[in-house]
Every structure is written in structure tokens, then in C-alpha cells.
Amino acid sequence: MSEGSSGLRWGVERRLRFIEFRLYWEGGINRGDIIGFFGVSVPQASKDLNQYQELAPGNMAYDKSEKRYFAADTFQPRFLTPEPDQYLSQLRQIAEKDKTVDETWLSNLPNVDCLPIPHRRIDPEVLRTILSAVRNRGAIEIHYQSMNPNRPDPVWREISPHALASDGFRWHVRAYCHIDRKFKDFLLSRCLDCRKAGEAKAAARDDQMWHTIFIVKLMPNPALSKSQQAIIASDYAMDNLVIDIPIRKSFLYYFKKRLRLDIADKGDCPEEAPVVIANRYEFEKTLQEAYL
């Protein structure tokens, strides 16, 4: 078997990381946890726990009454770097009953719930056809329902897709529109049907807004108190009250909406827009260019 970065066999190192994960995030572990998750024998689980104690001395203590190992006060991670985002991501997937999750190291879960986001229906055959066109650099026709008042009903339109994109709530196909003669985003959920239409009429490399990165500089809203600005800077891991966020130019509109940056100057509640754009002039100019 291949060896991991620690020089241990991959399977062994993975079980040791599992032990450490449970100790750090859930406070304890026993042999049954290892046996149940990895399907190893009782002797192997005992060996894994003993090996962990040898390689990370002082990290766990055994409670005879509960027959369980607990994280010691002197615990220091040895095999993993604790990542809150990783833990919370797994927790969110479990809370949302995400059927795509096939493995999680979480067991002793806290009470948790997540704000439900309405599901966007996407036709699987439409997605399959679009993916094929992206891979094979082909064009397709989509029966698309836009929100354009000049197109109140679905129309067939030819596009040359080259990528998929998510704004965090919705999935789009990034494509060259043969009607408007420019690269645009089309919501997958509004593609009612599609069919192949020959070769692509534009190359992916020509989509400058997709390939060009713009650095958005965020800072705390100056209308907040100094203390509030400081906590916002801490929230967003800012350096000297500024953080640089590299974003594709084609994503700028969604970024602005997602962080509510469009309401920063509206109303008298700066706490509703805790961050603002420091390089706003350049941002707005670039955003305007992206949608000409």
C-alpha cells in the first residue's frame, strides 16, 4: 500500500486521522467507533488506538468506567489541521439530508438545522446535453424562458456553452449567445429543452469576462463603530481592515448581490451591509463593462 506524508501506510494514517478527528471535534472515541466505520477487527482497532497513543503522547486518556478514550487537556493535533469549515460543511450536509454524502466522520451531532433553500428543478437530459456540448465544443439550441419583458414566452435560441457556474443558489451555463452575439449566463432551471446544433460558433478562450480575474477589495462599512468594524475585519480575516477577493469578472454581479453590496449606500442600517467595496469605482466600471 502507498504511504502518506507521515510515512505510514495510507489506511493506517487514515484511521489515525479519524481517531484524532473524533477526539478533537467530539471529545472522545472507543474501539467500536473504529470497527463500525472501517470494518476492521477488534485487535486492529486496539492496535490503532495504541499506535495513536505512541505517536501523539498525552493527547488522550482512557476512562475505565465508560470504556472510552477522551481528549486530554494537553491535546495537540498531530495528524490533521482542524478546519471549522470542513466540520460545518459536513454538519450542513447531514442537516440538509444531502443524499450525495456517502461518508462523514461525524457521529455525536449537536442540535442543528439549516435554512431551507428552494430547490431549482433541472432537467437531467438538458444537463446531459449541455455537458456533452461543453466537452465536445459543440453548439446547442435551448428552449429558454427568460425574464426579459420583450420575450414573455419561451424561445429557441442557439448557444455555444463552455462552462458551468454557480452563484451559490443557482446553476448557470456560461455560453456564447448566437442571438445577442456575446457571452452570457443561462439558468439551467430555465432551459426547458435542448437539442444539438453542430459546432460551437465561439471558442471558450474568447470569453474574456470568464477568464479575467478582478480583485475586489472589501473593507468594513465605515458607518459602523470602530469596535464593530474590528469584529467585521476579524470575521472576514482582513489584514489592515482590507481583504482582497479574486473573482472572475463574469461573477461580479452575483458577488455584489450575494453579499448585499448593492445596498451599502441605501437606508440607515449599516449593520445590514457590514462590508463595502474599497475599490468601488473600478468595481462598478468593470461590472458595467461585463454587461455591455
Secondary structure, 3 states (H helix, E strand, C coil): CCECCCCCEHHHHHHHHHHHHHHHHHCEECHHHHHHHHCCCHHHHHHHHHHHHHHCCCCEEEECCCCEEEECCCCCCCCCCCCHHHHHHHHHHHHCCCCCCCCCCCCCCCCCCCCCCCCCCCCHHHHHHHHHHHHHCEEEEEEECCCCCCCCCCEEEEEEEEEEEECCCCEEEEEEECCCCEEEEEEHHHEEEEEEEEECCCCHHHCHHHHCEEEEEEEECCCCCHHHHHHHHHHCCCECCEEEEEEEHHHHHHHHHHCCHHHCCCCCCHHHCCEEECCHHHHHHHHHHHCC
